[in-house]
Amino acid sequence: MKISSRQMVKAMTKILLVEDNEMNRDMLSRRLERKGFEILIAINGEDALVKVINEHPDLVLMDMSLPIMDGWEATRQIRVHFAPSEMPIIGLSAHAMAGDREKALAAGCDDYDTKPVDFDRLVDKIGRMIKQNAA
């Protein structure tokens, strides 16, 4: 069986999903695993920082509204250690307030999306970012 380069990229891609809502975390992690991604889980910003340092994921999906340390601060802290070319971050928020996208980008996110997640659009964003970093 021949494996396409897109399938190889996905199979080797480790994603850290930072999400405090159990239902959202469960649904999104299962769907991403079915697409061939390896999924790591963090439930707050502090946990995300530890996993980023220890596990070196290829990409982070960061909920911006988190307990203990919010996604805004966790993203800023990740950027102290990793440049966007080393570890892209996609910010996710259910609060689609005016200016949130700009705020997420200013904090260090490479892209931003709203919840509920449009799964196909999110997978396309992940694929584009992984390809950019592989080039």
N, CA, C and O atoms as a GROMACS GRO file, in nm:
protein
  540
    1MET      N    1   0.084  -0.117   0.000
    1MET     CA    2   0.000   0.000   0.000
    1MET      C    3   0.089   0.124   0.000
    1MET      O    4   0.180   0.135   0.081
    2LYS      N    5   0.062   0.214  -0.089
    2LYS     CA    6   0.139   0.338  -0.100
    2LYS      C    7   0.076   0.444  -0.009
    2LYS      O    8  -0.045   0.463  -0.009
    3ILE      N    9   0.161   0.513   0.068
    3ILE     CA   10   0.116   0.617   0.159
    3ILE      C   11   0.151   0.753   0.098
    3ILE      O   12   0.266   0.776   0.060
    4SER      N   13   0.053   0.840   0.090
    4SER     CA   14   0.077   0.973   0.034
    4SER      C   15   0.157   1.058   0.131
    4SER      O   16   0.162   1.029   0.251
    5SER      N   17   0.221   1.163   0.079
    5SER     CA   18   0.298   1.252   0.166
    5SER      C   19   0.208   1.321   0.267
    5SER      O   20   0.250   1.348   0.380
    6ARG      N   21   0.082   1.349   0.230
    6ARG     CA   22  -0.012   1.411   0.324
    6ARG      C   23  -0.040   1.317   0.440
    6ARG      O   24  -0.047   1.360   0.556
    7GLN      N   25  -0.057   1.186   0.410
    7GLN     CA   26  -0.081   1.089   0.516
    7GLN      C   27   0.042   1.075   0.605
    7GLN      O   28   0.028   1.059   0.726
    8MET      N   29   0.162   1.081   0.547
    8MET     CA   30   0.285   1.071   0.626
    8MET      C   31   0.298   1.191   0.719
    8MET      O   32   0.336   1.174   0.835
    9VAL      N   33   0.268   1.311   0.670
    9VAL     CA   34   0.276   1.430   0.754
    9VAL      C   35   0.182   1.415   0.872
    9VAL      O   36   0.220   1.441   0.986
   10LYS      N   37   0.058   1.373   0.847
   10LYS     CA   38  -0.040   1.357   0.954
   10LYS      C   39   0.004   1.250   1.053
   10LYS      O   40  -0.006   1.269   1.174
   11ALA      N   41   0.054   1.136   1.001
   11ALA     CA   42   0.091   1.026   1.088
   11ALA      C   43   0.205   1.065   1.181
   11ALA      O   44   0.216   1.011   1.291
   12MET      N   45   0.288   1.156   1.140
   12MET     CA   46   0.402   1.195   1.221
   12MET      C   47   0.372   1.320   1.303
   12MET      O   48   0.458   1.363   1.381
   13THR      N   49   0.258   1.379   1.289
   13THR     CA   50   0.227   1.505   1.354
   13THR      C   51   0.172   1.483   1.494
   13THR      O   52   0.070   1.416   1.514
   14LYS      N   53   0.242   1.542   1.593
   14LYS     CA   54   0.200   1.537   1.732
   14LYS      C   55   0.137   1.672   1.766
   14LYS      O   56   0.202   1.776   1.757
   15ILE      N   57   0.010   1.668   1.807
   15ILE     CA   58  -0.064   1.790   1.838
   15ILE      C   59  -0.096   1.793   1.987
   15ILE      O   60  -0.145   1.695   2.043
   16LEU      N   61  -0.066   1.906   2.050
   16LEU     CA   62  -0.108   1.928   2.188
   16LEU      C   63  -0.241   2.002   2.185
   16LEU      O   64  -0.249   2.115   2.138
   17LEU      N   65  -0.344   1.937   2.235
   17LEU     CA   66  -0.477   1.996   2.245
   17LEU      C   67  -0.494   2.048   2.387
   17LEU      O   68  -0.496   1.971   2.483
   18VAL      N   69  -0.506   2.180   2.401
   18VAL     CA   70  -0.522   2.243   2.532
   18VAL      C   71  -0.668   2.288   2.542
   18VAL      O   72  -0.710   2.385   2.480
   19GLU      N   73  -0.744   2.214   2.623
   19GLU     CA   74  -0.889   2.236   2.631
   19GLU      C   75  -0.938   2.191   2.768
   19GLU      O   76  -0.914   2.077   2.808
   20ASP      N   77  -1.005   2.279   2.840
   20ASP     CA   78  -1.054   2.244   2.973
   20ASP      C   79  -1.192   2.180   2.972
   20ASP      O   80  -1.230   2.113   3.069
   21ASN      N   81  -1.268   2.198   2.866
   21ASN     CA   82  -1.402   2.140   2.859
   21ASN      C   83  -1.392   1.995   2.813
   21ASN      O   84  -1.348   1.966   2.701
   22GLU      N   85  -1.432   1.904   2.901
   22GLU     CA   86  -1.414   1.761   2.874
   22GLU      C   87  -1.485   1.716   2.747
   22GLU      O   88  -1.428   1.639   2.669
   23MET      N   89  -1.607   1.764   2.724
   23MET     CA   90  -1.681   1.723   2.605
   23MET      C   91  -1.610   1.772   2.477
   23MET      O   92  -1.595   1.695   2.382
   24ASN      N   93  -1.568   1.897   2.475
   24ASN     CA   94  -1.495   1.950   2.358
   24ASN      C   95  -1.364   1.875   2.337
   24ASN      O   96  -1.329   1.840   2.224
   25ARG      N   97  -1.293   1.852   2.447
   25ARG     CA   98  -1.163   1.783   2.441
   25ARG      C   99  -1.179   1.643   2.384
   25ARG      O  100  -1.103   1.600   2.298
   26ASP      N  101  -1.278   1.571   2.434
   26ASP     CA  102  -1.302   1.434   2.392
   26ASP      C  103  -1.339   1.427   2.244
   26ASP      O  104  -1.284   1.346   2.169
   27MET      N  105  -1.433   1.512   2.204
   27MET     CA  106  -1.480   1.511   2.065
   27MET      C  107  -1.367   1.547   1.969
   27MET      O  108  -1.345   1.477   1.870
   28LEU      N  109  -1.295   1.654   1.999
   28LEU     CA  110  -1.191   1.700   1.907
   28LEU      C  111  -1.073   1.603   1.904
   28LEU      O  112  -1.018   1.576   1.797
   29SER      N  113  -1.034   1.550   2.018
   29SER     CA  114  -0.920   1.457   2.019
   29SER      C  115  -0.953   1.329   1.942
   29SER      O  116  -0.868   1.278   1.868
   30ARG      N  117  -1.073   1.278   1.958
   30ARG     CA  118  -1.111   1.156   1.884
   30ARG      C  119  -1.113   1.179   1.733
   30ARG      O  120  -1.066   1.096   1.655
   31ARG      N  121  -1.168   1.293   1.693
   31ARG     CA  122  -1.175   1.321   1.548
   31ARG      C  123  -1.036   1.340   1.489
   31ARG      O  124  -1.008   1.295   1.378
   32LEU      N  125  -0.948   1.407   1.563
   32LEU     CA  126  -0.811   1.426   1.514
   32LEU      C  127  -0.734   1.294   1.510
   32LEU      O  128  -0.658   1.269   1.416
   33GLU      N  129  -0.753   1.210   1.611
   33GLU     CA  130  -0.688   1.078   1.610
   33GLU      C  131  -0.734   0.996   1.490
   33GLU      O  132  -0.653   0.925   1.430
   34ARG      N  133  -0.863   1.004   1.456
   34ARG     CA  134  -0.913   0.931   1.338
   34ARG      C  135  -0.850   0.980   1.209
   34ARG      O  136  -0.842   0.906   1.111
   35LYS      N  137  -0.804   1.106   1.210
   35LYS     CA  138  -0.734   1.160   1.093
   35LYS      C  139  -0.587   1.122   1.092
   35LYS      O  140  -0.515   1.157   0.998
   36GLY      N  141  -0.540   1.052   1.196
   36GLY     CA  142  -0.402   1.004   1.198
   36GLY      C  143  -0.306   1.088   1.280
   36GLY      O  144  -0.186   1.061   1.278
   37PHE      N  145  -0.355   1.187   1.351
   37PHE     CA  146  -0.268   1.270   1.435
   37PHE      C  147  -0.248   1.203   1.571
   37PHE      O  148  -0.337   1.135   1.622
   38GLU      N  149  -0.129   1.223   1.628
   38GLU     CA  150  -0.103   1.182   1.765
   38GLU      C  151  -0.146   1.299   1.854
   38GLU      O  152  -0.104   1.413   1.830
   39ILE      N  153  -0.228   1.274   1.955
   39ILE     CA  154  -0.284   1.381   2.036
   39ILE      C  155  -0.232   1.373   2.180
   39ILE      O  156  -0.240   1.269   2.244
   40LEU      N  157  -0.181   1.485   2.227
   40LEU     CA  158  -0.147   1.505   2.367
   40LEU      C  159  -0.254   1.597   2.425
   40LEU      O  160  -0.310   1.680   2.352
   41ILE      N  161  -0.283   1.585   2.552
   41ILE     CA  162  -0.389   1.664   2.615
   41ILE      C  163  -0.333   1.746   2.731
   41ILE      O  164  -0.252   1.697   2.810
   42ALA      N  165  -0.376   1.871   2.739
   42ALA     CA  166  -0.353   1.956   2.856
   42ALA      C  167  -0.486   2.022   2.889
   42ALA      O  168  -0.563   2.056   2.799
   43ILE      N  169  -0.513   2.040   3.019
   43ILE     CA  170  -0.643   2.095   3.058
   43ILE      C  171  -0.636   2.238   3.111
   43ILE      O  172  -0.738   2.297   3.145
   44ASN      N  173  -0.514   2.293   3.118
   44ASN     CA  174  -0.498   2.433   3.157
   44ASN      C  175  -0.364   2.484   3.103
   44ASN      O  176  -0.285   2.408   3.049
   45GLY      N  177  -0.341   2.614   3.118
   45GLY     CA  178  -0.221   2.674   3.062
   45GLY      C  179  -0.092   2.624   3.123
   45GLY      O  180   0.007   2.605   3.053
   46GLU      N  181  -0.092   2.602   3.255
   46GLU     CA  182   0.029   2.550   3.320
   46GLU      C  183   0.063   2.411   3.270
   46GLU      O  184   0.179   2.382   3.239
   47ASP      N  185  -0.037   2.326   3.260
   47ASP     CA  186  -0.018   2.191   3.208
   47ASP      C  187   0.034   2.197   3.064
   47ASP      O  188   0.119   2.117   3.025
   48ALA      N  189  -0.017   2.291   2.986
   48ALA     CA  190   0.028   2.307   2.848
   48ALA      C  191   0.177   2.340   2.843
   48ALA      O  192   0.250   2.284   2.762
   49LEU      N  193   0.222   2.432   2.928
   49LEU     CA  194   0.364   2.468   2.928
   49LEU      C  195   0.453   2.350   2.960
   49LEU      O  196   0.556   2.330   2.896
   50VAL      N  197   0.415   2.271   3.058
   50VAL     CA  198   0.492   2.152   3.094
   50VAL      C  199   0.499   2.056   2.976
   50VAL      O  200   0.606   2.003   2.946
   51LYS      N  201   0.387   2.033   2.910
   51LYS     CA  202   0.384   1.938   2.798
   51LYS      C  203   0.461   1.991   2.677
   51LYS      O  204   0.525   1.914   2.605
   52VAL      N  205   0.454   2.121   2.655
   52VAL     CA  206   0.530   2.181   2.545
   52VAL      C  207   0.680   2.159   2.565
   52VAL      O  208   0.751   2.119   2.473
   53ILE      N  209   0.727   2.185   2.686
   53ILE     CA  210   0.870   2.170   2.718
   53ILE      C  211   0.913   2.024   2.711
   53ILE      O  212   1.018   1.993   2.655
   54ASN      N  213   0.832   1.934   2.767
   54ASN     CA  214   0.871   1.793   2.776
   54ASN      C  215   0.842   1.711   2.651
   54ASN      O  216   0.916   1.618   2.620
   55GLU      N  217   0.736   1.744   2.580
   55GLU     CA  218   0.690   1.660   2.469
   55GLU      C  219   0.721   1.716   2.330
   55GLU      O  220   0.720   1.642   2.232
   56HIS      N  221   0.748   1.845   2.319
   56HIS     CA  222   0.777   1.912   2.192
   56HIS      C  223   0.677   1.876   2.081
   56HIS      O  224   0.716   1.818   1.980
   57PRO      N  225   0.550   1.911   2.099
   57PRO     CA  226   0.453   1.881   1.993
   57PRO      C  227   0.485   1.961   1.866
   57PRO      O  228   0.554   2.062   1.870
   58ASP      N  229   0.433   1.912   1.754
   58ASP     CA  230   0.452   1.980   1.626
   58ASP      C  231   0.362   2.102   1.613
   58ASP      O  232   0.393   2.194   1.538
   59LEU      N  233   0.251   2.102   1.686
   59LEU     CA  234   0.152   2.209   1.677
   59LEU      C  235   0.069   2.210   1.805
   59LEU      O  236   0.048   2.106   1.867
   60VAL      N  237   0.021   2.328   1.843
   60VAL     CA  238  -0.063   2.342   1.962
   60VAL      C  239  -0.198   2.400   1.921
   60VAL      O  240  -0.205   2.499   1.848
   61LEU      N  241  -0.304   2.337   1.968
   61LEU     CA  242  -0.439   2.391   1.957
   61LEU      C  243  -0.473   2.444   2.095
   61LEU      O  244  -0.491   2.366   2.189
   62MET      N  245  -0.481   2.576   2.110
   62MET     CA  246  -0.490   2.642   2.241
   62MET      C  247  -0.625   2.708   2.262
   62MET      O  248  -0.659   2.806   2.197
   63ASP      N  249  -0.704   2.651   2.355
   63ASP     CA  250  -0.824   2.721   2.400
   63ASP      C  251  -0.776   2.847   2.473
   63ASP      O  252  -0.683   2.839   2.552
   64MET      N  253  -0.837   2.960   2.447
   64MET     CA  254  -0.790   3.084   2.507
   64MET      C  255  -0.850   3.108   2.645
   64MET      O  256  -0.794   3.186   2.723
   65SER      N  257  -0.962   3.044   2.677
   65SER     CA  258  -1.026   3.061   2.808
   65SER      C  259  -1.002   2.936   2.892
   65SER      O  260  -1.075   2.838   2.882
   66LEU      N  261  -0.897   2.942   2.973
   66LEU     CA  262  -0.856   2.826   3.052
   66LEU      C  263  -0.844   2.863   3.199
   66LEU      O  264  -0.822   2.979   3.233
   67PRO      N  265  -0.858   2.763   3.288
   67PRO     CA  266  -0.832   2.789   3.430
   67PRO      C  267  -0.682   2.791   3.460
   67PRO      O  268  -0.600   2.749   3.377
   68ILE      N  269  -0.647   2.839   3.576
   68ILE     CA  270  -0.511   2.844   3.631
   68ILE      C  271  -0.425   2.944   3.554
   68ILE      O  272  -0.383   3.044   3.611
   69MET      N  273  -0.398   2.918   3.427
   69MET     CA  274  -0.329   3.013   3.339
   69MET      C  275  -0.405   3.012   3.208
   69MET      O  276  -0.420   2.907   3.145
   70ASP      N  277  -0.455   3.129   3.165
   70ASP     CA  278  -0.536   3.132   3.043
   70ASP      C  279  -0.449   3.109   2.918
   70ASP      O  280  -0.326   3.112   2.924
   71GLY      N  281  -0.518   3.088   2.807
   71GLY     CA  282  -0.449   3.061   2.681
   71GLY      C  283  -0.366   3.177   2.630
   71GLY      O  284  -0.266   3.156   2.561
   72TRP      N  285  -0.407   3.298   2.663
   72TRP     CA  286  -0.331   3.416   2.620
   72TRP      C  287  -0.191   3.413   2.683
   72TRP      O  288  -0.090   3.427   2.614
   73GLU      N  289  -0.187   3.393   2.816
   73GLU     CA  290  -0.058   3.391   2.886
   73GLU      C  291   0.022   3.266   2.852
   73GLU      O  292   0.143   3.274   2.836
   74ALA      N  293  -0.044   3.152   2.841
   74ALA     CA  294   0.027   3.029   2.805
   74ALA      C  295   0.093   3.044   2.668
   74ALA      O  296   0.206   2.999   2.648
   75THR      N  297   0.024   3.106   2.575
   75THR     CA  298   0.081   3.129   2.442
   75THR      C  299   0.203   3.220   2.450
   75THR      O  300   0.306   3.192   2.388
   76ARG      N  301   0.192   3.328   2.526
   76ARG     CA  302   0.308   3.418   2.543
   76ARG      C  303   0.427   3.343   2.603
   76ARG      O  304   0.541   3.363   2.561
   77GLN      N  305   0.401   3.256   2.700
   77GLN     CA  306   0.509   3.180   2.763
   77GLN      C  307   0.570   3.077   2.667
   77GLN      O  308   0.691   3.056   2.667
   78ILE      N  309   0.487   3.014   2.586
   78ILE     CA  310   0.540   2.919   2.487
   78ILE      C  311   0.633   2.992   2.390
   78ILE      O  312   0.737   2.939   2.351
   79ARG      N  313   0.594   3.114   2.351
   79ARG     CA  314   0.675   3.190   2.257
   79ARG      C  315   0.811   3.232   2.315
   79ARG      O  316   0.903   3.264   2.239
   80VAL      N  317   0.825   3.231   2.446
   80VAL     CA  318   0.956   3.256   2.508
   80VAL      C  319   1.052   3.143   2.471
   80VAL      O  320   1.172   3.166   2.455
   81HIS      N  321   1.000   3.023   2.457
   81HIS     CA  322   1.081   2.904   2.432
   81HIS      C  323   1.084   2.859   2.286
   81HIS      O  324   1.183   2.802   2.240
   82PHE      N  325   0.977   2.884   2.213
   82PHE     CA  326   0.964   2.832   2.076
   82PHE      C  327   0.912   2.937   1.981
   82PHE      O  328   0.811   3.002   2.008
   83ALA      N  329   0.981   2.954   1.870
   83ALA     CA  330   0.937   3.045   1.764
   83ALA      C  331   0.821   2.981   1.687
   83ALA      O  332   0.803   2.859   1.692
   84PRO      N  333   0.742   3.063   1.617
   84PRO     CA  334   0.633   3.007   1.537
   84PRO      C  335   0.678   2.899   1.439
   84PRO      O  336   0.605   2.803   1.414
   85SER      N  337   0.797   2.913   1.382
   85SER     CA  338   0.845   2.813   1.287
   85SER      C  339   0.878   2.681   1.356
   85SER      O  340   0.883   2.577   1.291
   86GLU      N  341   0.900   2.684   1.487
   86GLU     CA  342   0.929   2.562   1.562
   86GLU      C  343   0.802   2.493   1.612
   86GLU      O  344   0.796   2.371   1.621
   87MET      N  345   0.701   2.573   1.646
   87MET     CA  346   0.580   2.519   1.706
   87MET      C  347   0.463   2.614   1.680
   87MET      O  348   0.441   2.706   1.760
   88PRO      N  349   0.389   2.594   1.572
   88PRO     CA  350   0.274   2.680   1.547
   88PRO      C  351   0.164   2.660   1.652
   88PRO      O  352   0.148   2.551   1.707
   89ILE      N  353   0.091   2.768   1.677
   89ILE     CA  354  -0.019   2.765   1.773
   89ILE      C  355  -0.145   2.819   1.705
   89ILE      O  356  -0.143   2.928   1.646
   90ILE      N  357  -0.252   2.743   1.713
   90ILE     CA  358  -0.382   2.789   1.666
   90ILE      C  359  -0.468   2.815   1.789
   90ILE      O  360  -0.497   2.723   1.866
   91GLY      N  361  -0.508   2.940   1.809
   91GLY     CA  362  -0.594   2.977   1.920
   91GLY      C  363  -0.738   2.941   1.889
   91GLY      O  364  -0.784   2.958   1.776
   92LEU      N  365  -0.809   2.892   1.990
   92LEU     CA  366  -0.951   2.855   1.975
   92LEU      C  367  -1.031   2.923   2.085
   92LEU      O  368  -0.988   2.925   2.200
   93SER      N  369  -1.146   2.978   2.049
   93SER     CA  370  -1.230   3.042   2.150
   93SER      C  371  -1.377   3.035   2.113
   93SER      O  372  -1.415   3.051   1.996
   94ALA      N  373  -1.460   3.011   2.213
   94ALA     CA  374  -1.604   3.015   2.194
   94ALA      C  375  -1.655   3.158   2.200
   94ALA      O  376  -1.768   3.186   2.161
   95HIS      N  377  -1.572   3.249   2.248
   95HIS     CA  378  -1.608   3.390   2.260
   95HIS      C  379  -1.557   3.465   2.138
   95HIS      O  380  -1.444   3.513   2.137
   96ALA      N  381  -1.639   3.475   2.038
   96ALA     CA  382  -1.599   3.540   1.913
   96ALA      C  383  -1.622   3.690   1.925
   96ALA      O  384  -1.702   3.749   1.851
   97MET      N  385  -1.551   3.751   2.017
   97MET     CA  386  -1.564   3.894   2.039
   97MET      C  387  -1.479   3.970   1.938
   97MET      O  388  -1.376   3.920   1.892
   98ALA      N  389  -1.521   4.089   1.905
   98ALA     CA  390  -1.443   4.174   1.815
   98ALA      C  391  -1.305   4.194   1.877
   98ALA      O  392  -1.294   4.228   1.994
   99GLY      N  393  -1.203   4.174   1.799
   99GLY     CA  394  -1.066   4.195   1.845
   99GLY      C  395  -0.999   4.071   1.902
   99GLY      O  396  -0.879   4.074   1.928
  100ASP      N  397  -1.073   3.962   1.924
  100ASP     CA  398  -1.012   3.841   1.981
  100ASP      C  399  -0.907   3.780   1.888
  100ASP      O  400  -0.802   3.735   1.934
  101ARG      N  401  -0.935   3.780   1.759
  101ARG     CA  402  -0.836   3.726   1.664
  101ARG      C  403  -0.706   3.805   1.672
  101ARG      O  404  -0.598   3.748   1.679
  102GLU      N  405  -0.718   3.937   1.671
  102GLU     CA  406  -0.599   4.023   1.677
  102GLU      C  407  -0.526   4.003   1.810
  102GLU      O  408  -0.403   4.001   1.814
  103LYS      N  409  -0.603   3.990   1.917
  103LYS     CA  410  -0.543   3.968   2.049
  103LYS      C  411  -0.468   3.834   2.052
  103LYS      O  412  -0.359   3.825   2.108
  104ALA      N  413  -0.526   3.731   1.992
  104ALA     CA  414  -0.461   3.599   1.988
  104ALA      C  415  -0.333   3.605   1.906
  104ALA      O  416  -0.230   3.550   1.946
  105LEU      N  417  -0.338   3.672   1.792
  105LEU     CA  418  -0.218   3.686   1.709
  105LEU      C  419  -0.110   3.765   1.782
  105LEU      O  420   0.008   3.732   1.773
  106ALA      N  421  -0.150   3.870   1.853
  106ALA     CA  422  -0.055   3.951   1.928
  106ALA      C  423   0.009   3.872   2.042
  106ALA      O  424   0.124   3.896   2.078
  107ALA      N  425  -0.066   3.776   2.100
  107ALA     CA  426  -0.012   3.692   2.207
  107ALA      C  427   0.088   3.590   2.155
  107ALA      O  428   0.167   3.535   2.232
  108GLY      N  429   0.084   3.563   2.024
  108GLY     CA  430   0.178   3.468   1.965
  108GLY      C  431   0.115   3.355   1.888
  108GLY      O  432   0.186   3.268   1.837
  109CYS      N  433  -0.019   3.353   1.878
  109CYS     CA  434  -0.084   3.251   1.795
  109CYS      C  435  -0.055   3.278   1.648
  109CYS      O  436  -0.041   3.393   1.606
  110ASP      N  437  -0.046   3.172   1.572
  110ASP     CA  438  -0.023   3.184   1.428
  110ASP      C  439  -0.154   3.195   1.352
  110ASP      O  440  -0.159   3.248   1.241
  111ASP      N  441  -0.261   3.146   1.414
  111ASP     CA  442  -0.394   3.154   1.354
  111ASP      C  443  -0.495   3.144   1.468
  111ASP      O  444  -0.459   3.120   1.583
  112TYR      N  445  -0.620   3.164   1.434
  112TYR     CA  446  -0.726   3.170   1.534
  112TYR      C  447  -0.852   3.115   1.471
  112TYR      O  448  -0.879   3.138   1.353
  113ASP      N  449  -0.930   3.043   1.550
  113ASP     CA  450  -1.057   2.993   1.501
  113ASP      C  451  -1.158   2.996   1.615
  113ASP      O  452  -1.121   2.997   1.733
  114THR      N  453  -1.285   2.996   1.579
  114THR     CA  454  -1.391   3.002   1.679
  114THR      C  455  -1.451   2.863   1.702
  114THR      O  456  -1.441   2.774   1.617
  115LYS      N  457  -1.512   2.848   1.818
  115LYS     CA  458  -1.587   2.727   1.850
  115LYS      C  459  -1.735   2.760   1.839
  115LYS      O  460  -1.773   2.874   1.866
  116PRO      N  461  -1.817   2.667   1.801
  116PRO     CA  462  -1.778   2.530   1.770
  116PRO      C  463  -1.688   2.525   1.647
  116PRO      O  464  -1.703   2.602   1.552
  117VAL      N  465  -1.596   2.432   1.652
  117VAL     CA  466  -1.494   2.420   1.548
  117VAL      C  467  -1.553   2.366   1.419
  117VAL      O  468  -1.627   2.267   1.420
  118ASP      N  469  -1.520   2.431   1.308
  118ASP     CA  470  -1.547   2.375   1.176
  118ASP      C  471  -1.431   2.278   1.151
  118ASP      O  472  -1.321   2.320   1.114
  119PHE      N  473  -1.455   2.149   1.170
  119PHE     CA  474  -1.348   2.051   1.172
  119PHE      C  475  -1.267   2.047   1.043
  119PHE      O  476  -1.144   2.043   1.048
  120ASP      N  477  -1.333   2.048   0.930
  120ASP     CA  478  -1.260   2.042   0.802
  120ASP      C  479  -1.170   2.164   0.785
  120ASP      O  480  -1.057   2.152   0.738
  121ARG      N  481  -1.220   2.281   0.822
  121ARG     CA  482  -1.139   2.403   0.813
  121ARG      C  483  -1.019   2.395   0.907
  121ARG      O  484  -0.908   2.435   0.871
  122LEU      N  485  -1.041   2.343   1.028
  122LEU     CA  486  -0.932   2.329   1.124
  122LEU      C  487  -0.825   2.232   1.073
  122LEU      O  488  -0.706   2.261   1.085
  123VAL      N  489  -0.866   2.120   1.018
  123VAL     CA  490  -0.771   2.023   0.965
  123VAL      C  491  -0.691   2.084   0.849
  123VAL      O  492  -0.571   2.060   0.837
  124ASP      N  493  -0.755   2.164   0.766
  124ASP     CA  494  -0.684   2.234   0.658
  124ASP      C  495  -0.580   2.330   0.715
  124ASP      O  496  -0.468   2.337   0.664
  125LYS      N  497  -0.616   2.404   0.820
  125LYS     CA  498  -0.521   2.497   0.882
  125LYS      C  499  -0.402   2.421   0.941
  125LYS      O  500  -0.288   2.462   0.924
  126ILE      N  501  -0.430   2.310   1.008
  126ILE     CA  502  -0.324   2.229   1.065
  126ILE      C  503  -0.231   2.181   0.955
  126ILE      O  504  -0.108   2.190   0.967
  127GLY      N  505  -0.288   2.129   0.847
  127GLY     CA  506  -0.207   2.080   0.735
  127GLY      C  507  -0.119   2.188   0.675
  127GLY      O  508  -0.002   2.163   0.646
  128ARG      N  509  -0.175   2.307   0.656
  128ARG     CA  510  -0.096   2.417   0.598
  128ARG      C  511   0.020   2.455   0.691
  128ARG      O  512   0.132   2.477   0.644
  129MET      N  513  -0.005   2.462   0.818
  129MET     CA  514   0.100   2.501   0.913
  129MET      C  515   0.210   2.396   0.923
  129MET      O  516   0.328   2.430   0.931
  130ILE      N  517   0.172   2.271   0.922
  130ILE     CA  518   0.271   2.163   0.929
  130ILE      C  519   0.356   2.164   0.802
  130ILE      O  520   0.478   2.147   0.809
  131LYS      N  521   0.293   2.183   0.687
  131LYS     CA  522   0.369   2.189   0.562
  131LYS      C  523   0.465   2.308   0.560
  131LYS      O  524   0.579   2.294   0.516
  132GLN      N  525   0.419   2.424   0.607
  132GLN     CA  526   0.506   2.542   0.612
  132GLN      C  527   0.628   2.515   0.699
  132GLN      O  528   0.739   2.554   0.664
  133ASN      N  529   0.609   2.451   0.810
  133ASN     CA  530   0.719   2.426   0.902
  133ASN      C  531   0.812   2.315   0.852
  133ASN      O  532   0.929   2.311   0.889
  134ALA      N  533   0.758   2.225   0.770
  134ALA     CA  534   0.841   2.117   0.716
  134ALA      C  535   0.929   2.168   0.601
  134ALA      O  536   1.032   2.108   0.570
  135ALA      N  537   0.887   2.278   0.538
  135ALA     CA  538   0.961   2.329   0.422
  135ALA      C  539   1.090   2.397   0.463
  135ALA      O  540   1.164   2.446   0.378
   0.00000   0.00000   0.00000
